[in-house]
């Protein structure tokens, strides 16, 4: 019975997040129908722009977080009290393996970069 308010709050937050996602998706779909042709160069430019935007964020956030030192995905193995290396590994993993690491491994994560990771995955979906 003690957990009921927590689960109710989680349900409310999930419902609100789902409603926001659906609304943003509808607006984006309508904008794309009006402004992007279904074939031709504009479609290719749109795909390239979205791809560069997503890759840019997911590539540069871990580099900027480590002081500008580029690293490979597995280089963030060092244990850190605030969980920064484990969190930065999420950015360079594929979607499925990142979610597996996030939900099924017992390690600590940096709250700030974890929030940014969740925010980016929510809005870039």
Buried (B, 14 or more C-beta within 10 A) or exposed (E): EEEEEEEEEEEEEEEEEEEEEEEEEEEEEEEEEEEEEEEEEEEEEBEEEEEEEEEEEBEEBBBEBBEEEEBEBEBBEEEEEEBBBBBBBBBBBEEEEBEEBBEEEEEBBBEEBBEBBEEBBEEEE
